[in-house]
Amino acid sequence: MKNLKLVLALGIMVGTSVSLVKAFEQNIKATEKRELSTHEIQQLVIEAGAGSLRVEGKKGIKQIYLSADINVESGNYELSLEREGEVARIIANPNLKNKNYWGVDSPYIHVTVQVPAYLNVKISDGSGDIAISNIAGALELYDGSGDIQGADLSGSVVIKDGSGEIRLKSVGELNINDGSGEMDIVQVNGSVNIIDGSGSLQLIDVNGDVKLNDGSGEIIVKNINGHVTIKDGSGGIEVKSVEKGLTILDAGSGGLSIKDVKGDIETR
């Protein structure tokens, strides 16, 4: 009799678990679109949760175009594109109520945005890969997790990142505060200031000074038309072709290779 009661109790528990999972299944899968005139708009602000994000600047257009692939629960998401004075704001939140979707596909909103290239752009992103290209205005990016790719970002670029790879090509003045993940940066038309927790870092072709504060991981710095300052915890360091001197505040642990550096070389 006791065994029978135990079996019945387990059956009730299993049945309850199944019903909870079903209650959390996503029931909206669709593509939604928005657009907004950029007349007198100076900045685009994007607040995104889980899902990929792609932002592309285009010359000559006068609208912001938003396309979103959504996989969400009805009544528990927000997707909007609205004007707030001189600011256009996109909100893409696939889980407004912060529900726990364990056991099923988590909700997401994959966002693609086309904007006039001159706009300043500010992004706050939770998780998912990000790709940004052809932005001439200033870019601020605050990211939780996921890879970041950027190309042809001619204004100043500020990135604060939790985890994930960062790959940039052809950018303006650059400031990065990164937790973990590899960085590969090529062609910077300005100074570079990077604070990095862990992960390898490669920096090539910079038209300005470079300051690196690195926790761990290999560092490669080449073709710098300015002064280079490095403070490193662990990992090898390779510096080549620097025009205005090199300062190593702390080489940490790992090999150190220095070639073709003009100006003073100071190691501490």
QUIQUIPE-V680960 format. One record per residue. N is the residue number from 1. RES is the residue in three letters. PHI is phi as a letter, one per 40 degrees, with the letter a starting at -180 (999 if undefined). NEAR is the number of other C-alpha atoms within 8 Angstrom. D_LAST is the distance of its C-alpha to the last C-alpha in Angstrom with 2 decimals. Layout:
[[N RES PHI NEAR D_LAST] [N RES PHI NEAR D_LAST]]
This chain:
[[1 MET 999 4 78.45] [2 LYS c 5 74.98] [3 ASN c 6 73.55] [4 LEU c 7 75.32] [5 LYS c 8 73.83] [6 LEU c 8 70.33] [7 VAL c 8 70.79] [8 LEU c 8 72.11] [9 ALA c 8 69.18] [10 LEU c 8 66.67] [11 GLY c 8 68.58] [12 ILE c 8 68.37] [13 MET c 8 64.61] [14 VAL c 8 64.03] [15 GLY c 8 66.29] [16 THR c 8 64.39] [17 SER c 8 61.02] [18 VAL c 8 62.49] [19 SER c 8 63.85] [20 LEU c 8 60.50] [21 VAL d 12 58.82] [22 LYS c 7 61.61] [23 ALA c 6 61.27] [24 PHE c 9 57.64] [25 GLU c 10 58.23] [26 GLN c 12 57.35] [27 ASN b 8 60.54] [28 ILE b 9 59.49] [29 LYS b 9 58.19] [30 ALA a 7 58.50] [31 THR b 8 56.95] [32 GLU b 8 56.95] [33 LYS b 8 56.35] [34 ARG a 9 55.75] [35 GLU a 9 55.36] [36 LEU a 10 54.79] [37 SER c 7 55.17] [38 THR b 10 52.04] [39 HIS d 5 54.03] [40 GLU g 5 51.91] [41 ILE c 11 49.24] [42 GLN b 9 45.64] [43 GLN a 11 43.67] [44 LEU b 13 44.17] [45 VAL b 11 42.95] [46 ILE b 13 43.13] [47 GLU b 12 43.18] [48 ALA b 14 43.50] [49 GLY c 13 43.75] [50 ALA c 14 44.09] [51 GLY h 12 44.74] [52 SER c 11 43.27] [53 LEU b 13 42.69] [54 ARG b 10 43.05] [55 VAL b 11 42.80] [56 GLU b 12 43.86] [57 GLY c 13 44.14] [58 LYS b 10 47.20] [59 LYS c 7 48.27] [60 GLY g 5 51.77] [61 ILE c 7 52.47] [62 LYS b 9 53.39] [63 GLN b 10 53.34] [64 ILE b 12 50.97] [65 TYR b 11 52.23] [66 LEU b 12 51.44] [67 SER b 11 52.53] [68 ALA b 11 51.90] [69 ASP c 11 52.86] [70 ILE b 14 53.51] [71 ASN b 13 54.12] [72 VAL a 15 54.77] [73 GLU c 14 57.21] [74 SER d 8 59.79] [75 GLY g 4 59.18] [76 ASN b 10 55.57] [77 TYR a 12 53.63] [78 GLU b 10 52.98] [79 LEU b 8 52.68] [80 SER a 9 52.92] [81 LEU b 12 52.14] [82 GLU b 8 52.99] [83 ARG c 9 52.47] [84 GLU b 7 51.08] [85 GLY g 6 51.44] [86 GLU c 9 48.94] [87 VAL b 11 47.25] [88 ALA b 14 48.47] [89 ARG b 13 47.61] [90 ILE b 13 47.84] [91 ILE b 11 48.04] [92 ALA b 14 48.19] [93 ASN b 14 48.36] [94 PRO c 16 50.06] [95 ASN a 14 50.27] [96 LEU c 8 51.12] [97 LYS c 5 52.25] [98 ASN f 5 49.24] [99 LYS c 5 51.59] [100 ASN c 4 50.60] [101 TYR b 11 51.76] [102 TRP c 7 51.15] [103 GLY g 5 53.40] [104 VAL b 8 53.93] [105 ASP c 8 52.11] [106 SER c 7 49.85] [107 PRO c 13 50.77] [108 TYR a 13 48.84] [109 ILE b 16 49.14] [110 HIS c 11 47.81] [111 VAL b 13 47.41] [112 THR b 10 47.57] [113 VAL b 12 47.32] [114 GLN b 11 48.05] [115 VAL b 14 47.12] [116 PRO d 13 47.33] [117 ALA c 12 44.09] [118 TYR c 9 43.47] [119 LEU c 14 43.28] [120 ASN c 12 40.21] [121 VAL b 12 39.67] [122 LYS b 11 38.33] [123 ILE b 12 38.42] [124 SER b 10 38.23] [125 ASP b 14 38.77] [126 GLY c 10 39.28] [127 SER a 12 39.29] [128 GLY h 12 40.15] [129 ASP c 11 38.79] [130 ILE b 11 38.27] [131 ALA b 10 38.82] [132 ILE b 11 38.54] [133 SER a 11 39.41] [134 ASN f 12 40.52] [135 ILE b 17 39.51] [136 ALA c 13 39.08] [137 GLY c 13 38.66] [138 ALA c 11 35.70] [139 LEU b 13 34.95] [140 GLU b 10 33.79] [141 LEU b 13 33.73] [142 TYR b 10 33.45] [143 ASP b 14 34.04] [144 GLY c 10 34.53] [145 SER a 12 34.73] [146 GLY h 12 35.73] [147 ASP c 11 34.40] [148 ILE b 11 33.75] [149 GLN b 10 34.64] [150 GLY b 11 34.57] [151 ALA a 11 35.66] [152 ASP f 11 36.53] [153 LEU b 16 35.13] [154 SER c 12 34.92] [155 GLY c 12 34.31] [156 SER c 12 31.26] [157 VAL b 14 30.41] [158 VAL b 10 29.13] [159 ILE b 12 29.02] [160 LYS b 10 28.60] [161 ASP b 14 29.33] [162 GLY c 10 29.92] [163 SER a 12 30.28] [164 GLY h 12 31.35] [165 GLU c 11 30.25] [166 ILE b 12 29.38] [167 ARG b 10 30.47] [168 LEU b 11 30.54] [169 LYS a 11 31.78] [170 SER g 12 32.34] [171 VAL b 16 31.14] [172 GLY c 12 30.33] [173 GLU d 12 27.39] [174 LEU b 13 25.85] [175 ASN b 10 24.47] [176 ILE b 12 24.31] [177 ASN b 10 23.83] [178 ASP b 14 24.65] [179 GLY c 10 25.39] [180 SER a 12 25.94] [181 GLY h 12 27.15] [182 GLU c 11 26.21] [183 MET b 11 25.42] [184 ASP b 10 26.60] [185 ILE b 12 26.39] [186 VAL b 11 27.85] [187 GLN g 11 28.71] [188 VAL b 17 27.29] [189 ASN c 12 28.80] [190 GLY i 11 26.31] [191 SER c 12 22.87] [192 VAL b 13 21.43] [193 ASN b 10 19.82] [194 ILE b 12 19.69] [195 ILE b 10 19.11] [196 ASP b 14 20.06] [197 GLY c 10 21.04] [198 SER a 12 21.90] [199 GLY h 12 23.22] [200 SER c 11 22.24] [201 LEU b 11 21.30] [202 GLN b 10 22.41] [203 LEU b 11 22.12] [204 ILE b 12 24.03] [205 ASP g 11 25.44] [206 VAL b 18 24.01] [207 ASN c 12 25.38] [208 GLY i 13 22.71] [209 ASP c 13 19.12] [210 VAL b 13 17.42] [211 LYS b 10 15.38] [212 LEU b 13 14.97] [213 ASN b 10 14.39] [214 ASP b 14 15.62] [215 GLY c 10 16.90] [216 SER a 12 18.18] [217 GLY h 12 19.60] [218 GLU c 11 19.01] [219 ILE b 11 17.51] [220 ILE b 11 19.10] [221 VAL b 11 18.56] [222 LYS a 11 20.94] [223 ASN f 10 22.76] [224 ILE b 17 20.93] [225 ASN c 12 22.53] [226 GLY a 13 19.77] [227 HIS c 14 16.04] [228 VAL b 14 13.97] [229 THR b 11 11.28] [230 ILE b 13 10.49] [231 LYS b 12 9.75] [232 ASP b 14 11.48] [233 GLY c 11 13.31] [234 SER a 12 15.15] [235 GLY h 13 16.67] [236 GLY c 11 16.13] [237 ILE b 12 14.46] [238 GLU b 10 16.42] [239 VAL b 11 15.87] [240 LYS a 11 18.78] [241 SER g 11 20.51] [242 VAL b 17 18.46] [243 GLU c 11 20.13] [244 LYS b 12 17.85] [245 GLY g 13 14.28] [246 LEU a 13 11.29] [247 THR b 11 8.08] [248 ILE b 11 6.18] [249 LEU c 10 5.24] [250 ASP a 10 6.10] [251 ALA c 14 8.02] [252 GLY g 9 10.42] [253 SER b 8 13.27] [254 GLY h 9 14.95] [255 GLY c 7 14.93] [256 LEU b 8 12.86] [257 SER b 7 15.15] [258 ILE b 8 14.63] [259 LYS a 7 17.90] [260 ASP f 7 19.60] [261 VAL b 13 16.89] [262 LYS c 9 18.27] [263 GLY g 8 16.49] [264 ASP c 7 13.07] [265 ILE b 8 10.24] [266 GLU b 7 6.71] [267 THR b 8 3.79] [268 ARG b 5 0.00]]
